[in-house]
Amino acid sequence: MKKYSKEEWESICRRCGKCCLIKLEDENTGEVYYTNVICRYFDEEKMCCSVYDKRCELVPTCLKLSPDNVDKLSWMPKTCAYRELFENKQPIKTTVKGRVISEKAVKEEDLEDHIVDWEDL
């Protein structure tokens, strides 16, 4: 993969918000399920993380994408700009805007009730 400067790499992101969706993994099968519940720090109006520089500190499960790991993350949405770049696919621009609720409004034990099967995931 091409070498990217930090600025170039960051500019690839289309700010769709899909990587910020809360995901559930079946412990027996390893299958990942997306929910319509989004990280408490995601700003749906601005379509970005409100604590971007501190996101991995504040949310230990938040993963910093890089050219070295993006191809190994099978759970990445198929319309993620980084995944499309790695797989040499035509971009499909969709977002989570208007389709999500903050994790602050959902109890952890209720997450299964929010599993979604959107075509763009």
C-alpha positions in Angstrom: 0.0 0.0 0.0 1.1 3.5 -0.7 2.8 5.5 2.1 0.6 8.2 3.4 1.4 11.3 5.5 -0.8 11.7 8.6 -2.7 14.4 6.8 -3.2 12.4 3.7 -4.4 9.4 5.7 -6.9 11.4 7.7 -8.3 13.1 4.6 -9.4 9.7 3.2 -12.1 9.4 5.8 -15.5 10.5 4.6 -16.8 10.9 8.2 -19.6 8.4 7.7 -19.6 7.5 11.4 -20.0 3.7 10.7 -16.8 2.8 12.5 -18.2 4.5 15.6 -21.3 2.3 15.8 -21.3 -0.1 18.8 -20.8 -3.6 17.6 -21.5 -6.9 19.3 -19.6 -10.1 18.7 -21.0 -13.6 19.1 -18.5 -15.3 21.3 -19.2 -18.7 19.8 -19.0 -17.8 16.1 -17.0 -14.6 16.1 -19.7 -13.0 13.9 -20.0 -9.2 14.4 -23.3 -7.5 14.6 -23.7 -3.7 14.1 -26.2 -1.7 16.2 -27.7 1.7 15.5 -26.1 2.8 18.7 -23.2 5.2 18.3 -20.3 6.2 20.6 -21.1 8.8 23.1 -18.4 11.1 21.7 -19.7 11.1 18.1 -21.2 14.4 17.1 -23.9 13.6 14.6 -24.3 17.3 13.6 -20.6 17.7 12.7 -20.3 14.0 11.7 -17.1 13.5 13.6 -15.7 12.5 17.0 -15.9 15.3 19.5 -12.7 14.0 21.3 -10.8 12.8 18.3 -7.3 13.3 19.6 -8.1 11.6 22.9 -10.5 9.0 21.6 -8.3 6.0 22.2 -7.7 7.1 25.8 -11.3 7.8 26.6 -12.6 4.7 24.8 -10.1 1.9 25.2 -11.9 -0.2 22.5 -11.6 2.6 20.0 -9.1 1.5 17.3 -6.9 3.9 15.4 -7.0 2.9 11.8 -3.7 2.8 9.9 -2.4 1.5 6.5 -0.9 -1.4 8.6 -4.2 -2.6 10.1 -7.1 -1.6 7.9 -6.8 -4.7 5.7 -7.0 -6.9 8.8 -10.3 -5.6 10.2 -13.0 -7.7 8.7 -15.7 -5.8 10.7 -15.0 -2.6 8.9 -18.1 -1.5 7.0 -17.9 -2.4 3.3 -18.5 1.3 2.4 -15.7 2.6 4.6 -13.4 4.8 2.5 -10.3 3.1 4.0 -11.6 -0.4 3.2 -12.7 0.7 -0.3 -9.2 2.1 -0.8 -7.5 -1.1 0.3 -9.9 -3.3 -1.8 -9.7 -0.9 -4.8 -13.5 -0.5 -4.9 -15.6 2.3 -6.2 -16.6 4.6 -3.3 -20.2 4.6 -2.0 -20.9 7.6 0.2 -23.5 6.9 2.9 -23.6 8.1 6.5 -25.2 7.2 9.8 -26.7 10.7 10.1 -30.3 10.4 11.2 -30.1 6.7 11.8 -28.4 6.4 15.2 -28.9 7.0 18.9 -26.2 7.8 21.4 -24.9 5.0 23.6 -25.7 7.4 26.5 -29.4 6.7 25.8 -29.1 2.9 25.7 -28.5 0.4 28.5 -25.7 -2.1 27.8 -28.1 -5.0 28.4 -30.4 -3.6 25.7 -27.8 -3.3 22.9 -29.1 -6.6 21.2 -32.4 -4.8 20.7 -30.6 -2.3 18.5 -28.9 -4.7 16.0 -29.3 -3.4 12.4 -28.8 -5.0 9.0 -28.2 -2.0 6.8 -27.0 -2.7 3.3 -24.1 -0.2 3.6 -22.4 -2.0 6.5 
